[in-house]
Amino acid sequence: MEKGIITVVGKDAVGIIAKVCTYLAEHNVNILDISQTILDGYFNMMMIVDATNASEPFNTLTEEMKSLGEDIGVRIKLQHENIFDKMHRL
């Protein structure tokens, strides 16, 4: 399984979750877990996804997710699970 971690941060607005989830569905990326909250008007979301059957290579998904975030006014970051784990290990 090729897991990825997606983080989405920015000013809250209507449709953020819908646009991110639509992109993932269109690219055959399965959402395994999702958590979101709004703190003082700021939207925070973290997703664990399975990109094993994705229609695009992982690095392409990463760039397109970043571009999607720019289009909708939030910061979206997709990292491979292995990189995320190494960066957040104490």
trRosetta pair geometry for C-beta under 8 A, 3 or more apart (Angstrom, degrees):
i j d omega theta_ij theta_ji phi_ij phi_ji
1 50 5.5 -58 -165 -135 105 108
1 52 5.4 -74 -137 -56 52 129
2 50 6.8 104 67 -165 58 60
2 51 4.8 -70 102 72 107 82
2 52 4.7 147 24 -79 90 61
2 54 7.7 -84 82 2 129 112
2 58 6.7 -120 164 -75 133 125
2 80 7.5 -57 -174 -137 86 96
2 81 8.0 -178 -179 9 44 110
3 32 7.3 -36 -126 10 104 149
3 48 6.2 -11 -166 -175 112 92
3 49 6.9 146 -155 79 60 45
3 50 6.0 -36 -96 -98 65 59
3 51 7.4 137 -119 15 14 83
3 80 7.6 101 88 -167 57 58
3 81 3.9 38 90 -40 102 138
4 29 7.8 -37 40 -157 127 126
4 48 7.6 160 81 -157 44 48
4 49 4.9 -20 61 63 92 97
4 50 7.9 170 19 -89 78 14
4 51 5.3 40 -8 -14 120 123
4 58 6.9 173 -75 -144 129 107
4 61 7.5 -116 -56 108 174 138
4 78 5.3 11 169 -173 133 94
4 79 6.5 158 -160 80 81 36
4 80 5.8 -56 -105 -107 78 38
4 81 6.2 -113 -89 -39 24 75
5 46 7.0 -16 -171 -167 92 92
5 47 7.3 155 -158 80 45 53
5 48 6.1 -21 -102 -103 67 65
5 49 7.8 175 -85 20 20 80
5 78 7.3 158 80 -152 44 48
5 79 5.2 -16 59 61 94 90
5 80 8.0 22 16 110 80 9
5 81 6.1 113 -26 -96 93 59
5 84 4.3 67 24 -83 140 166
6 20 7.3 146 148 -172 147 128
6 45 7.7 -11 113 114 95 95
6 46 7.1 156 84 -156 58 43
6 47 4.2 -4 55 56 106 103
6 48 7.9 -164 20 -74 78 20
6 49 6.1 40 -11 -7 114 121
6 65 6.7 -118 -128 -164 112 152
6 76 6.6 -11 -169 -168 98 91
6 77 7.0 161 -152 83 50 49
6 78 5.0 -15 -99 -98 81 76
7 44 7.9 -27 -166 -163 87 76
7 45 7.2 156 -157 85 43 57
7 46 5.5 -10 -103 -103 72 75
7 47 8.0 -165 -71 23 32 70
7 75 7.8 -5 110 109 91 89
7 76 7.3 168 85 -148 50 45
7 77 4.9 -2 53 55 94 98
8 16 6.6 148 154 168 142 119
8 20 6.2 -70 -71 -80 153 154
8 36 7.9 -15 65 -112 112 105
8 43 6.8 -33 122 123 98 105
8 44 7.3 150 85 -158 65 31
8 45 4.2 1 53 55 107 103
8 46 7.8 -159 23 -69 72 35
8 47 7.8 35 -6 -4 105 104
8 69 6.9 -160 -129 -108 84 111
8 74 5.5 33 -174 141 89 137
8 75 7.2 162 -150 81 44 52
8 76 5.1 -5 -102 -102 81 79
9 42 7.1 9 -169 171 79 106
9 43 7.0 171 -145 90 34 67
9 44 5.6 10 -106 -108 79 69
9 45 7.8 -159 -64 28 49 63
9 74 6.4 164 80 -172 31 94
9 75 5.1 -16 62 57 86 101
10 13 7.8 -30 112 5 110 104
10 16 7.5 180 63 -117 112 141
10 42 7.0 -159 117 -154 17 78
10 43 5.7 -11 67 54 63 100
10 69 7.4 164 -33 -166 141 96
10 73 5.8 150 167 126 146 70
10 74 3.0 -137 11 -119 144 75
10 75 5.8 149 -59 8 101 68
11 41 6.5 -13 -147 147 74 93
11 42 6.3 -59 -102 -110 39 62
11 43 6.9 31 119 8 16 95
11 73 6.5 -46 51 140 101 116
11 74 7.4 -140 39 -88 56 80
12 16 7.5 -101 -147 -9 52 140
12 38 5.2 31 -84 -131 140 120
12 41 5.5 -128 18 -173 111 50
12 42 6.4 -165 -31 -127 86 9
12 43 4.2 127 -92 -48 69 99
13 16 5.9 109 67 -45 80 102
13 43 7.4 -81 17 -18 61 143
13 72 7.2 -167 73 170 136 91
13 73 6.4 62 -2 70 151 128
13 74 7.8 -143 27 -47 112 108
15 18 4.8 -64 -152 47 62 116
15 19 5.5 59 152 -26 90 103
15 72 7.3 -133 104 -146 102 127
16 19 6.2 -62 -150 35 25 105
16 20 6.4 17 158 -12 63 110
16 43 5.8 96 44 152 170 165
16 45 7.4 174 128 -8 121 141
16 72 6.3 142 -112 146 71 138
16 74 6.1 62 -132 -19 122 152
17 20 6.0 -60 -147 40 30 107
17 21 5.9 22 160 -13 68 114
17 36 6.7 -63 -85 -54 119 169
17 45 6.9 162 -93 -97 86 159
18 21 6.0 -61 -141 43 24 106
18 22 6.0 28 159 -23 63 110
19 22 5.7 -51 -141 35 28 113
19 23 6.5 32 157 -20 61 104
19 68 6.7 172 145 179 110 114
19 72 5.6 155 86 -77 163 155
20 23 5.9 -55 -155 33 30 112
20 24 6.5 27 151 -16 64 107
20 45 7.4 171 43 95 168 152
20 47 7.7 175 145 -15 133 151
20 65 7.9 48 -136 -142 88 94
20 68 7.1 129 -99 130 63 139
20 76 6.9 176 -109 -114 113 138
21 24 5.6 -54 -147 37 34 112
21 25 6.2 35 155 -19 67 106
21 31 6.9 -31 -123 -40 90 145
22 25 5.8 -55 -145 38 30 110
22 26 6.2 30 157 -19 64 109
23 26 5.9 -60 -149 37 27 111
23 27 6.4 2 159 1 64 114
23 64 7.3 179 -170 133 127 111
23 65 7.1 139 128 -101 149 72
23 68 5.6 -21 -78 -104 160 162
24 27 6.2 -76 -149 49 27 96
24 29 4.2 -91 -160 72 83 108
24 30 7.8 167 160 -55 113 8
24 31 6.2 70 130 -52 156 95
24 49 6.5 -122 -141 -128 132 142
25 28 7.7 35 -175 -73 31 29
25 29 7.6 -86 -57 51 23 70
26 55 8.0 -73 134 26 59 140
27 54 5.5 10 149 -155 95 87
27 55 4.9 -127 -155 36 61 102
27 56 5.8 -41 -153 12 119 104
27 61 6.4 142 148 -108 155 103
27 64 7.9 143 -71 89 155 150
28 53 5.1 -90 147 116 119 92
28 54 5.5 166 82 -121 88 34
28 55 5.0 108 22 -31 113 89
29 49 5.1 18 165 175 107 131
29 50 7.0 167 -167 77 62 49
29 51 5.1 -13 -122 -101 99 73
29 54 5.1 22 -76 -98 85 99
29 61 6.9 108 -68 -136 143 143
30 49 6.4 151 80 -163 47 73
30 50 4.4 -10 62 55 104 102
30 52 8.0 -15 22 33 113 91
30 53 7.5 53 -17 43 105 106
31 34 5.7 3 177 -47 125 113
31 47 5.8 -63 -137 -164 98 120
31 48 7.7 103 -166 76 58 51
31 49 5.6 -42 -104 -104 48 83
32 47 7.9 122 47 175 68 76
32 48 4.6 -58 69 102 109 95
32 49 6.2 173 6 -108 89 23
32 50 5.6 92 -46 -26 113 95
33 47 6.8 166 88 -155 56 51
33 48 4.4 26 45 37 97 108
34 45 6.9 -11 -168 -170 90 102
34 46 7.5 166 -150 88 46 50
34 47 4.8 -5 -105 -107 79 85
34 48 7.8 -136 -63 26 47 64
35 45 7.0 166 89 -151 49 56
35 46 5.1 -3 59 56 96 91
35 47 7.8 -173 25 -76 60 46
36 43 7.1 -11 -168 -170 106 85
36 44 6.6 166 -151 91 59 55
36 45 3.9 -11 -102 -103 97 88
36 46 7.6 -180 -77 21 55 55
37 44 5.3 -9 61 62 81 102
37 45 7.9 168 20 -79 51 54
38 41 7.0 14 176 -105 102 10
38 42 6.8 158 -159 74 62 37
38 43 5.6 -24 -104 -97 81 59
38 44 7.4 172 -91 20 31 75
39 42 5.3 -26 68 61 77 94
39 44 6.5 16 7 -1 106 120
43 74 6.6 -53 74 -113 120 134
48 81 7.8 50 -145 -95 95 109
49 78 7.9 -36 40 -137 133 108
50 53 7.7 33 127 19 97 83
51 54 4.2 -7 -168 -31 82 129
51 58 5.8 104 117 -100 151 87
51 61 6.3 -121 -133 11 141 170
54 57 7.7 135 98 -98 120 7
54 58 7.1 111 55 -78 152 58
54 61 6.0 -43 -175 -60 153 138
56 60 4.1 -109 165 89 118 128
56 61 5.3 149 87 -54 114 79
56 64 7.2 49 93 4 168 143
57 60 4.8 93 60 5 78 105
57 61 7.3 -143 98 -6 40 87
58 61 5.6 -54 -152 35 34 114
58 62 6.4 40 150 -25 66 103
58 78 7.9 -153 -175 131 79 121
58 80 6.2 38 173 -79 148 104
59 62 5.4 -46 -149 30 36 118
59 63 6.7 33 154 -15 65 102
60 63 5.9 -55 -150 38 33 107
60 64 6.1 27 155 -14 67 111
61 64 5.8 -61 -143 43 28 107
61 65 6.0 31 158 -23 67 107
61 78 5.9 -82 124 105 96 164
62 65 6.0 -56 -147 34 24 110
62 66 6.6 26 153 -19 60 106
62 78 4.6 -140 -109 73 67 107
62 79 7.7 69 -116 -81 116 36
63 66 5.7 -54 -152 34 32 113
63 67 6.4 31 152 -17 65 107
64 67 5.5 -53 -147 39 35 113
64 68 6.3 42 152 -24 66 102
65 68 5.5 -48 -147 33 33 115
65 69 6.6 39 152 -22 62 102
65 76 4.7 -121 157 125 90 124
65 77 7.5 120 114 -127 121 7
65 78 4.6 87 48 -18 158 121
66 69 5.7 -53 -156 31 31 115
66 70 6.8 32 148 -18 63 102
66 76 6.0 -153 -95 77 35 86
66 77 7.1 41 -89 -97 87 50
66 78 7.7 -110 -42 16 78 91
67 70 5.6 -50 -151 33 36 113
67 71 6.5 38 150 -21 65 104
68 71 5.6 -56 -152 34 33 114
68 72 6.4 4 160 2 68 110
68 76 6.0 -13 78 34 94 153
69 72 6.4 -72 -143 49 27 91
69 73 7.9 -104 171 62 57 17
69 74 4.9 -93 -154 86 85 70
69 75 5.4 62 168 -143 141 17
69 76 3.3 -164 -61 8 124 94
69 77 8.0 8 -37 -38 163 50
70 73 7.8 41 -174 -68 25 26
79 83 5.0 -120 179 84 105 113
79 84 4.4 128 104 -61 126 95
79 87 7.5 -57 180 18 160 140
80 83 4.8 82 63 10 87 105
80 84 6.9 -161 88 -8 41 89
81 84 5.6 -58 -144 39 30 113
81 85 6.2 32 158 -21 66 107
82 85 5.9 -54 -148 35 27 111
82 86 6.5 22 157 -15 62 108
83 86 5.9 -58 -149 38 31 107
83 87 6.2 27 156 -18 66 110
84 87 5.9 -62 -147 38 27 109
84 88 6.2 -5 165 5 65 117
85 88 6.5 -78 -142 50 22 92
85 89 6.3 39 159 -48 64 103
86 89 5.9 -40 -144 5 29 118
